[in-house]
């Protein structure tokens, strides 16, 4: 069988600049599939790796299965499929068995070896870490769900959030606008928190029952008047006044860190102890959570707000720059399908 030739856009070592590269793969291993990529979304995490040369980035791709390995039983040629941040795991440890392979000590996370990622015409993928795309979901809508959607869904899924809970989403951006939609469809009372009143109308359209401007939190009277939350999901990377936010939690409430903080986080310990509250990290989901993310999003018609650019070298560089400049509203997707 002829080798598989993959054309990728790889990093040059200069932030925001890429080049085209080709490589050959000598066929598939028994558990692997080949996916022809139809759409690939850009995540801010992609930007963290641009300083290293010759990496193919992108971890929100979707497309069509064109080849399957000899041991693959969960995909066939023609299936629509995507893959995400977790590229493989041992599949045998207690975390994997519990469906939390995203916490496997032997997991391989994006970008892996720098090959077989999303900014390419096709990718060789471990079929055990690929996901069926629901028929009701388009390629361009499915892309951002693979990581951004999975991350915010897992915030609700892993914390056993109830429809009776009151949930705050901090930040109305790439993650936040999806978190509002998932929390609303979950049945919770959902509140958007932002530094800008200009986000209020959009936040409401994404499902927020209420909107709070966090610039008012310095007013102690205002802060004490806010109804407390069972869960706060922080989707931003901003350095927040964490004690203010922790004071907004109900007893045993949780503050989830989803956006990557730019500075060390500091919080007073005694209020946490007296309130039984917790500050906890949360990442993208494992295989169980991600499959549920896709089904839930399709069932409830949850769709990212996207900007579409051509799946070309110029389109990729334009999209990356929009993400770096914080101008994307709210996810950039590369595709040549429209």
C-alpha atoms as a printed R data frame, in Angstrom:
    type eleno elety resid chain resno       x      y      z
1   ATOM     1    CA   UNK     A     1   0.000  0.000  0.000
2   ATOM     2    CA   UNK     A     2   1.246  3.462 -0.871
3   ATOM     3    CA   UNK     A     3   2.309  5.642  2.043
4   ATOM     4    CA   UNK     A     4  -0.076  8.263  3.361
5   ATOM     5    CA   UNK     A     5   1.062 11.793  2.471
6   ATOM     6    CA   UNK     A     6  -0.093 14.447  4.937
7   ATOM     7    CA   UNK     A     7   0.092 18.166  4.198
8   ATOM     8    CA   UNK     A     8   0.261 20.306  7.335
9   ATOM     9    CA   UNK     A     9   0.694 23.908  8.351
10  ATOM    10    CA   UNK     A    10   3.508 23.874 10.913
11  ATOM    11    CA   UNK     A    11   5.034 26.474 13.196
12  ATOM    12    CA   UNK     A    12   8.129 28.405 12.194
13  ATOM    13    CA   UNK     A    13   9.144 29.414 15.717
14  ATOM    14    CA   UNK     A    14   7.879 32.941 15.043
15  ATOM    15    CA   UNK     A    15   4.546 33.545 16.795
16  ATOM    16    CA   UNK     A    16   1.690 33.729 14.311
17  ATOM    17    CA   UNK     A    17   3.748 32.475 11.359
18  ATOM    18    CA   UNK     A    18   3.375 29.046  9.777
19  ATOM    19    CA   UNK     A    19   4.664 27.184  6.735
20  ATOM    20    CA   UNK     A    20   3.443 24.251  4.677
21  ATOM    21    CA   UNK     A    21   5.085 20.877  5.220
22  ATOM    22    CA   UNK     A    22   4.552 17.360  3.925
23  ATOM    23    CA   UNK     A    23   5.325 14.046  5.569
24  ATOM    24    CA   UNK     A    24   4.721 10.399  4.814
25  ATOM    25    CA   UNK     A    25   3.191  7.762  7.077
26  ATOM    26    CA   UNK     A    26   3.760  4.074  6.263
27  ATOM    27    CA   UNK     A    27   0.148  2.990  6.751
28  ATOM    28    CA   UNK     A    28  -2.041  2.664  9.835
29  ATOM    29    CA   UNK     A    29  -1.446  0.693 13.012
30  ATOM    30    CA   UNK     A    30  -4.239 -1.768 13.890
31  ATOM    31    CA   UNK     A    31  -6.137  0.674 16.174
32  ATOM    32    CA   UNK     A    32  -5.679  3.798 14.064
33  ATOM    33    CA   UNK     A    33  -7.937  5.641 11.632
34  ATOM    34    CA   UNK     A    34  -7.212  8.240  8.989
35  ATOM    35    CA   UNK     A    35  -9.419 11.340  9.077
36  ATOM    36    CA   UNK     A    36  -9.725 13.773  6.178
37  ATOM    37    CA   UNK     A    37 -10.120 17.071  8.007
38  ATOM    38    CA   UNK     A    38 -13.045 19.211  6.854
39  ATOM    39    CA   UNK     A    39 -12.943 21.905  9.532
40  ATOM    40    CA   UNK     A    40 -10.553 22.843 12.319
41  ATOM    41    CA   UNK     A    41 -11.201 25.420 15.017
42  ATOM    42    CA   UNK     A    42  -8.528 27.584 16.603
43  ATOM    43    CA   UNK     A    43  -8.164 27.502 20.390
44  ATOM    44    CA   UNK     A    44  -6.121 29.971 22.409
45  ATOM    45    CA   UNK     A    45  -4.116 27.012 23.709
46  ATOM    46    CA   UNK     A    46  -2.717 26.542 20.206
47  ATOM    47    CA   UNK     A    47  -0.942 29.866 20.613
48  ATOM    48    CA   UNK     A    48   1.069 28.621 23.608
49  ATOM    49    CA   UNK     A    49   3.134 26.316 21.364
50  ATOM    50    CA   UNK     A    50   4.015 28.694 18.524
51  ATOM    51    CA   UNK     A    51   7.492 29.415 19.870
52  ATOM    52    CA   UNK     A    52   8.697 25.934 18.920
53  ATOM    53    CA   UNK     A    53   9.351 25.172 15.231
54  ATOM    54    CA   UNK     A    54   7.874 22.434 13.024
55  ATOM    55    CA   UNK     A    55   4.791 21.640 15.098
56  ATOM    56    CA   UNK     A    56   1.412 20.933 13.556
57  ATOM    57    CA   UNK     A    57  -1.089 22.453 15.964
58  ATOM    58    CA   UNK     A    58  -4.891 22.399 16.211
59  ATOM    59    CA   UNK     A    59  -6.920 20.174 18.517
60  ATOM    60    CA   UNK     A    60 -10.511 20.914 17.469
61  ATOM    61    CA   UNK     A    61 -10.676 19.175 14.059
62  ATOM    62    CA   UNK     A    62 -13.515 17.216 12.495
63  ATOM    63    CA   UNK     A    63 -13.830 15.382  9.212
64  ATOM    64    CA   UNK     A    64 -14.458 12.055  7.522
65  ATOM    65    CA   UNK     A    65 -12.877  8.669  8.145
66  ATOM    66    CA   UNK     A    66 -11.116  7.524  4.965
67  ATOM    67    CA   UNK     A    67  -9.143  4.501  6.231
68  ATOM    68    CA   UNK     A    68  -9.375  2.199  9.262
69  ATOM    69    CA   UNK     A    69  -6.820 -0.086 10.888
70  ATOM    70    CA   UNK     A    70  -7.306 -3.838 11.119
71  ATOM    71    CA   UNK     A    71  -8.476 -3.805 14.771
72  ATOM    72    CA   UNK     A    72 -10.827 -0.821 14.546
73  ATOM    73    CA   UNK     A    73 -14.414 -1.730 15.350
74  ATOM    74    CA   UNK     A    74 -15.934  1.601 16.351
75  ATOM    75    CA   UNK     A    75 -15.468  3.460 13.043
76  ATOM    76    CA   UNK     A    76 -15.926  2.669  9.375
77  ATOM    77    CA   UNK     A    77 -14.974  4.509  6.219
78  ATOM    78    CA   UNK     A    78 -17.359  7.419  5.662
79  ATOM    79    CA   UNK     A    79 -18.114  8.082  9.345
80  ATOM    80    CA   UNK     A    80 -17.817 11.665 10.528
81  ATOM    81    CA   UNK     A    81 -15.275 11.938 13.310
82  ATOM    82    CA   UNK     A    82 -13.284 14.392 15.394
83  ATOM    83    CA   UNK     A    83 -10.555 14.344 17.995
84  ATOM    84    CA   UNK     A    84  -9.528 16.549 20.884
85  ATOM    85    CA   UNK     A    85  -6.886 17.446 23.447
86  ATOM    86    CA   UNK     A    86  -6.277 13.970 24.892
87  ATOM    87    CA   UNK     A    87  -4.590 11.929 22.173
88  ATOM    88    CA   UNK     A    88  -4.121  8.634 24.009
89  ATOM    89    CA   UNK     A    89  -3.947  7.020 27.468
90  ATOM    90    CA   UNK     A    90  -3.073  3.645 28.953
91  ATOM    91    CA   UNK     A    91  -6.752  2.520 29.061
92  ATOM    92    CA   UNK     A    92  -5.910  0.270 32.040
93  ATOM    93    CA   UNK     A    93  -5.359  2.431 35.145
94  ATOM    94    CA   UNK     A    94  -8.066  3.316 37.656
95  ATOM    95    CA   UNK     A    95  -8.631  6.738 36.077
96  ATOM    96    CA   UNK     A    96  -9.072  5.267 32.600
97  ATOM    97    CA   UNK     A    97 -11.397  2.548 33.861
98  ATOM    98    CA   UNK     A    98 -13.476  5.209 35.625
99  ATOM    99    CA   UNK     A    99 -13.785  7.118 32.341
100 ATOM   100    CA   UNK     A   100 -11.391  9.847 33.428
101 ATOM   101    CA   UNK     A   101  -8.613  9.083 30.963
102 ATOM   102    CA   UNK     A   102  -7.898 12.828 30.826
103 ATOM   103    CA   UNK     A   103  -6.276 12.260 34.251
104 ATOM   104    CA   UNK     A   104  -4.367  9.094 33.287
105 ATOM   105    CA   UNK     A   105  -0.732  9.404 34.460
106 ATOM   106    CA   UNK     A   106   0.392  8.062 31.074
107 ATOM   107    CA   UNK     A   107  -1.916 10.206 28.956
108 ATOM   108    CA   UNK     A   108  -0.578 11.922 25.854
109 ATOM   109    CA   UNK     A   109  -1.946 15.420 25.552
110 ATOM   110    CA   UNK     A   110  -1.902 17.839 22.637
111 ATOM   111    CA   UNK     A   111   0.371 18.586 20.831
112 ATOM   112    CA   UNK     A   112   1.844 15.133 21.378
113 ATOM   113    CA   UNK     A   113   4.788 14.617 19.058
114 ATOM   114    CA   UNK     A   114   3.741 17.633 17.008
115 ATOM   115    CA   UNK     A   115   2.199 15.563 14.225
116 ATOM   116    CA   UNK     A   116  -1.341 14.344 13.524
117 ATOM   117    CA   UNK     A   117  -3.070 17.454 14.770
118 ATOM   118    CA   UNK     A   118  -5.761 19.653 13.292
119 ATOM   119    CA   UNK     A   119  -4.040 22.157 11.015
120 ATOM   120    CA   UNK     A   120  -3.579 19.629  8.231
121 ATOM   121    CA   UNK     A   121  -5.477 18.034  5.367
122 ATOM   122    CA   UNK     A   122  -5.666 14.711  7.216
123 ATOM   123    CA   UNK     A   123  -4.498 13.078 10.430
124 ATOM   124    CA   UNK     A   124  -3.743  9.595 11.747
125 ATOM   125    CA   UNK     A   125  -5.670  9.175 15.004
126 ATOM   126    CA   UNK     A   126  -6.021  6.537 17.715
127 ATOM   127    CA   UNK     A   127  -9.583  5.359 17.113
128 ATOM   128    CA   UNK     A   128 -10.106  4.918 20.859
129 ATOM   129    CA   UNK     A   129  -9.700  8.693 21.220
130 ATOM   130    CA   UNK     A   130 -11.775  9.755 18.259
131 ATOM   131    CA   UNK     A   131 -15.435 10.706 18.488
132 ATOM   132    CA   UNK     A   132 -18.486 10.309 16.294
133 ATOM   133    CA   UNK     A   133 -19.963 13.628 15.203
134 ATOM   134    CA   UNK     A   134 -23.785 13.650 15.513
135 ATOM   135    CA   UNK     A   135 -25.699 13.966 12.254
136 ATOM   136    CA   UNK     A   136 -27.437 17.098 13.542
137 ATOM   137    CA   UNK     A   137 -24.130 18.935 13.929
138 ATOM   138    CA   UNK     A   138 -22.243 20.618 11.083
139 ATOM   139    CA   UNK     A   139 -18.480 20.341 10.694
140 ATOM   140    CA   UNK     A   140 -17.940 24.010 11.570
141 ATOM   141    CA   UNK     A   141 -20.154 23.845 14.665
142 ATOM   142    CA   UNK     A   142 -18.624 20.573 15.847
143 ATOM   143    CA   UNK     A   143 -15.045 21.877 15.795
144 ATOM   144    CA   UNK     A   144 -15.241 24.204 18.826
145 ATOM   145    CA   UNK     A   145 -17.283 21.622 20.733
146 ATOM   146    CA   UNK     A   146 -14.334 19.183 20.636
147 ATOM   147    CA   UNK     A   147 -12.359 21.148 23.231
148 ATOM   148    CA   UNK     A   148 -14.073 24.394 24.281
149 ATOM   149    CA   UNK     A   149 -17.484 22.744 24.505
150 ATOM   150    CA   UNK     A   150 -16.073 19.643 26.172
151 ATOM   151    CA   UNK     A   151 -14.259 21.769 28.748
152 ATOM   152    CA   UNK     A   152 -17.303 23.691 29.924
153 ATOM   153    CA   UNK     A   153 -19.577 20.636 29.721
154 ATOM   154    CA   UNK     A   154 -17.130 18.752 31.936
155 ATOM   155    CA   UNK     A   155 -17.320 21.577 34.476
156 ATOM   156    CA   UNK     A   156 -20.997 20.727 34.961
157 ATOM   157    CA   UNK     A   157 -20.701 16.968 34.399
158 ATOM   158    CA   UNK     A   158 -17.797 16.320 36.797
159 ATOM   159    CA   UNK     A   159 -19.320 18.394 39.619
160 ATOM   160    CA   UNK     A   160 -22.702 16.663 39.478
161 ATOM   161    CA   UNK     A   161 -24.377 20.016 38.933
162 ATOM   162    CA   UNK     A   162 -28.126 19.876 39.469
163 ATOM   163    CA   UNK     A   163 -30.856 21.745 37.566
164 ATOM   164    CA   UNK     A   164 -31.730 23.328 40.917
165 ATOM   165    CA   UNK     A   165 -28.295 24.947 41.182
166 ATOM   166    CA   UNK     A   166 -27.413 28.568 40.633
167 ATOM   167    CA   UNK     A   167 -24.353 28.794 38.354
168 ATOM   168    CA   UNK     A   168 -22.179 31.786 37.480
169 ATOM   169    CA   UNK     A   169 -20.044 31.973 34.354
170 ATOM   170    CA   UNK     A   170 -17.183 34.457 34.561
171 ATOM   171    CA   UNK     A   171 -16.307 35.807 31.119
172 ATOM   172    CA   UNK     A   172 -18.408 35.921 27.948
173 ATOM   173    CA   UNK     A   173 -15.844 34.769 25.405
174 ATOM   174    CA   UNK     A   174 -14.768 31.648 23.552
175 ATOM   175    CA   UNK     A   175 -15.383 29.395 26.541
176 ATOM   176    CA   UNK     A   176 -17.912 31.532 28.366
177 ATOM   177    CA   UNK     A   177 -20.477 31.838 25.574
178 ATOM   178    CA   UNK     A   178 -20.599 28.044 25.376
179 ATOM   179    CA   UNK     A   179 -20.678 27.642 29.160
180 ATOM   180    CA   UNK     A   180 -23.774 29.864 29.304
181 ATOM   181    CA   UNK     A   181 -25.538 27.702 26.717
182 ATOM   182    CA   UNK     A   182 -24.652 24.399 28.372
183 ATOM   183    CA   UNK     A   183 -25.592 25.646 31.859
184 ATOM   184    CA   UNK     A   184 -28.926 26.971 30.560
185 ATOM   185    CA   UNK     A   185 -29.807 23.708 28.827
186 ATOM   186    CA   UNK     A   186 -28.696 21.849 31.959
187 ATOM   187    CA   UNK     A   187 -31.631 23.544 33.645
188 ATOM   188    CA   UNK     A   188 -29.679 25.723 36.053
189 ATOM   189    CA   UNK     A   189 -30.246 29.342 36.926
190 ATOM   190    CA   UNK     A   190 -27.283 30.825 35.068
191 ATOM   191    CA   UNK     A   191 -25.686 34.205 35.641
192 ATOM   192    CA   UNK     A   192 -23.102 35.851 33.382
193 ATOM   193    CA   UNK     A   193 -20.346 37.899 34.999
194 ATOM   194    CA   UNK     A   194 -18.284 40.306 32.910
195 ATOM   195    CA   UNK     A   195 -16.351 43.528 33.279
196 ATOM   196    CA   UNK     A   196 -18.286 45.105 30.407
197 ATOM   197    CA   UNK     A   197 -21.973 45.975 30.207
198 ATOM   198    CA   UNK     A   198 -21.621 45.676 26.423
199 ATOM   199    CA   UNK     A   199 -21.709 41.890 26.882
200 ATOM   200    CA   UNK     A   200 -25.112 41.892 28.602
201 ATOM   201    CA   UNK     A   201 -27.287 41.564 25.505
202 ATOM   202    CA   UNK     A   202 -25.193 38.758 24.035
203 ATOM   203    CA   UNK     A   203 -24.961 36.971 27.374
204 ATOM   204    CA   UNK     A   204 -28.742 37.005 27.597
205 ATOM   205    CA   UNK     A   205 -29.008 35.604 24.071
206 ATOM   206    CA   UNK     A   206 -26.705 32.739 25.094
207 ATOM   207    CA   UNK     A   207 -28.999 31.871 27.993
208 ATOM   208    CA   UNK     A   208 -28.060 34.017 30.978
209 ATOM   209    CA   UNK     A   209 -30.958 34.642 33.363
210 ATOM   210    CA   UNK     A   210 -29.054 37.512 34.941
211 ATOM   211    CA   UNK     A   211 -25.998 39.656 34.240
212 ATOM   212    CA   UNK     A   212 -23.523 41.104 36.735
213 ATOM   213    CA   UNK     A   213 -20.823 43.670 36.060
214 ATOM   214    CA   UNK     A   214 -17.859 42.607 38.194
215 ATOM   215    CA   UNK     A   215 -16.539 46.164 38.344
216 ATOM   216    CA   UNK     A   216 -19.235 46.732 40.962
217 ATOM   217    CA   UNK     A   217 -17.811 44.018 43.226
218 ATOM   218    CA   UNK     A   218 -15.573 46.557 44.965
219 ATOM   219    CA   UNK     A   219 -18.774 47.995 46.441
220 ATOM   220    CA   UNK     A   220 -19.207 45.867 49.566
221 ATOM   221    CA   UNK     A   221 -22.931 46.599 49.761
222 ATOM   222    CA   UNK     A   222 -23.440 45.502 46.166
223 ATOM   223    CA   UNK     A   223 -21.352 42.355 46.628
224 ATOM   224    CA   UNK     A   224 -23.280 41.327 49.735
225 ATOM   225    CA   UNK     A   225 -26.570 41.797 47.887
226 ATOM   226    CA   UNK     A   226 -25.721 39.244 45.181
227 ATOM   227    CA   UNK     A   227 -27.523 35.921 45.603
228 ATOM   228    CA   UNK     A   228 -24.977 33.186 46.287
229 ATOM   229    CA   UNK     A   229 -23.906 30.495 43.823
230 ATOM   230    CA   UNK     A   230 -23.517 26.732 44.016
231 ATOM   231    CA   UNK     A   231 -20.911 26.845 41.263
232 ATOM   232    CA   UNK     A   232 -18.767 29.547 39.668
233 ATOM   233    CA   UNK     A   233 -17.014 28.670 36.415
234 ATOM   234    CA   UNK     A   234 -14.147 31.031 35.645
235 ATOM   235    CA   UNK     A   235 -13.466 30.912 31.912
236 ATOM   236    CA   UNK     A   236 -11.048 33.863 31.858
237 ATOM   237    CA   UNK     A   237  -7.289 34.065 32.314
238 ATOM   238    CA   UNK     A   238  -7.504 37.403 34.111
239 ATOM   239    CA   UNK     A   239  -6.083 37.941 37.572
240 ATOM   240    CA   UNK     A   240  -9.269 38.178 39.649
241 ATOM   241    CA   UNK     A   241  -9.949 39.394 43.188
242 ATOM   242    CA   UNK     A   242 -10.532 35.802 44.255
243 ATOM   243    CA   UNK     A   243 -11.670 36.566 47.797
244 ATOM   244    CA   UNK     A   244 -14.591 38.531 46.350
245 ATOM   245    CA   UNK     A   245 -15.612 35.613 44.164
246 ATOM   246    CA   UNK     A   246 -15.202 33.049 46.937
247 ATOM   247    CA   UNK     A   247 -17.520 35.169 49.100
248 ATOM   248    CA   UNK     A   248 -20.227 34.653 46.455
249 ATOM   249    CA   UNK     A   249 -20.355 30.882 47.024
250 ATOM   250    CA   UNK     A   250 -23.008 29.084 49.016
251 ATOM   251    CA   UNK     A   251 -21.780 26.700 51.721
252 ATOM   252    CA   UNK     A   252 -19.915 23.821 50.025
253 ATOM   253    CA   UNK     A   253 -19.923 25.761 46.766
254 ATOM   254    CA   UNK     A   254 -17.144 25.432 44.201
255 ATOM   255    CA   UNK     A   255 -15.094 27.904 42.188
256 ATOM   256    CA   UNK     A   256 -13.842 26.132 39.066
257 ATOM   257    CA   UNK     A   257 -10.692 27.305 37.321
258 ATOM   258    CA   UNK     A   258 -11.109 26.638 33.593
259 ATOM   259    CA   UNK     A   259  -9.267 29.567 32.017
260 ATOM   260    CA   UNK     A   260  -5.500 29.371 32.557
261 ATOM   261    CA   UNK     A   261  -4.488 32.040 35.123
262 ATOM   262    CA   UNK     A   262  -1.695 34.392 34.106
263 ATOM   263    CA   UNK     A   263  -0.556 34.932 37.708
264 ATOM   264    CA   UNK     A   264  -0.420 32.871 40.923
265 ATOM   265    CA   UNK     A   265  -3.806 32.662 42.588
266 ATOM   266    CA   UNK     A   266  -4.139 33.918 46.154
267 ATOM   267    CA   UNK     A   267  -7.118 33.485 48.441
268 ATOM   268    CA   UNK     A   268  -7.738 33.739 52.187
269 ATOM   269    CA   UNK     A   269  -7.959 30.294 53.772
270 ATOM   270    CA   UNK     A   270 -10.263 30.879 56.743
271 ATOM   271    CA   UNK     A   271 -13.395 31.826 54.739
272 ATOM   272    CA   UNK     A   272 -12.960 28.640 52.683
273 ATOM   273    CA   UNK     A   273 -12.785 26.585 55.857
274 ATOM   274    CA   UNK     A   274 -15.797 28.224 57.483
275 ATOM   275    CA   UNK     A   275 -17.896 27.958 54.316
276 ATOM   276    CA   UNK     A   276 -16.685 24.518 53.268
277 ATOM   277    CA   UNK     A   277 -16.104 25.961 49.804
278 ATOM   278    CA   UNK     A   278 -13.487 24.861 47.312
279 ATOM   279    CA   UNK     A   279 -11.350 26.232 44.526
280 ATOM   280    CA   UNK     A   280 -10.781 23.499 41.968
281 ATOM   281    CA   UNK     A   281  -9.183 23.085 38.565
282 ATOM   282    CA   UNK     A   282 -11.126 21.570 35.689
283 ATOM   283    CA   UNK     A   283  -9.881 20.582 32.257
284 ATOM   284    CA   UNK     A   284 -11.364 19.153 29.096
285 ATOM   285    CA   UNK     A   285 -13.268 15.908 29.477
286 ATOM   286    CA   UNK     A   286 -12.225 12.303 29.065
287 ATOM   287    CA   UNK     A   287 -13.832  9.942 26.578
288 ATOM   288    CA   UNK     A   288 -17.049  9.442 28.539
289 ATOM   289    CA   UNK     A   289 -17.532 13.151 29.115
290 ATOM   290    CA   UNK     A   290 -16.650 14.131 25.540
291 ATOM   291    CA   UNK     A   291 -19.078 11.666 24.006
292 ATOM   292    CA   UNK     A   292 -21.774 13.017 26.311
293 ATOM   293    CA   UNK     A   293 -20.801 16.582 25.352
294 ATOM   294    CA   UNK     A   294 -21.439 15.904 21.673
295 ATOM   295    CA   UNK     A   295 -24.754 14.156 22.289
296 ATOM   296    CA   UNK     A   296 -25.948 16.871 24.683
297 ATOM   297    CA   UNK     A   297 -24.957 19.691 22.318
298 ATOM   298    CA   UNK     A   298 -26.716 18.032 19.383
299 ATOM   299    CA   UNK     A   299 -29.848 17.260 21.396
300 ATOM   300    CA   UNK     A   300 -30.147 20.823 22.695
301 ATOM   301    CA   UNK     A   301 -28.941 22.595 19.533
302 ATOM   302    CA   UNK     A   302 -25.994 24.209 21.303
303 ATOM   303    CA   UNK     A   303 -23.931 26.020 18.692
304 ATOM   304    CA   UNK     A   304 -20.774 28.096 19.012
305 ATOM   305    CA   UNK     A   305 -20.724 31.602 17.627
306 ATOM   306    CA   UNK     A   306 -18.053 31.369 14.955
307 ATOM   307    CA   UNK     A   307 -16.036 33.275 12.400
308 ATOM   308    CA   UNK     A   308 -15.200 31.201  9.328
309 ATOM   309    CA   UNK     A   309 -11.898 31.627  7.488
310 ATOM   310    CA   UNK     A   310 -10.495 29.615  4.584
311 ATOM   311    CA   UNK     A   311  -8.449 26.541  5.513
312 ATOM   312    CA   UNK     A   312  -5.303 27.978  3.954
313 ATOM   313    CA   UNK     A   313  -1.971 29.199  5.274
314 ATOM   314    CA   UNK     A   314  -3.186 32.793  5.072
315 ATOM   315    CA   UNK     A   315  -6.504 31.888  6.712
316 ATOM   316    CA   UNK     A   316  -4.708 30.162  9.588
317 ATOM   317    CA   UNK     A   317  -2.401 33.112 10.198
318 ATOM   318    CA   UNK     A   318  -5.331 35.530 10.074
319 ATOM   319    CA   UNK     A   319  -7.282 33.394 12.533
320 ATOM   320    CA   UNK     A   320  -4.385 33.028 14.953
321 ATOM   321    CA   UNK     A   321  -3.865 36.807 14.927
322 ATOM   322    CA   UNK     A   322  -7.539 37.417 15.699
323 ATOM   323    CA   UNK     A   323  -7.253 35.077 18.669
324 ATOM   324    CA   UNK     A   324  -4.021 36.726 19.868
325 ATOM   325    CA   UNK     A   325  -5.628 40.166 19.534
326 ATOM   326    CA   UNK     A   326  -8.724 38.988 21.440
327 ATOM   327    CA   UNK     A   327 -10.907 39.984 18.485
328 ATOM   328    CA   UNK     A   328 -12.449 36.587 17.686
329 ATOM   329    CA   UNK     A   329 -16.217 36.446 18.288
330 ATOM   330    CA   UNK     A   330 -16.126 33.885 19.606
331 ATOM   331    CA   UNK     A   331 -14.357 30.947 17.925
332 ATOM   332    CA   UNK     A   332 -12.469 30.959 14.629
333 ATOM   333    CA   UNK     A   333 -13.019 27.925 12.396
334 ATOM   334    CA   UNK     A   334 -10.983 27.070  9.310
335 ATOM   335    CA   UNK     A   335 -12.778 25.267  6.513
336 ATOM   336    CA   UNK     A   336 -12.997 25.053  2.732
337 ATOM   337    CA   UNK     A   337 -16.432 23.438  2.874
338 ATOM   338    CA   UNK     A   338 -18.445 26.666  2.560
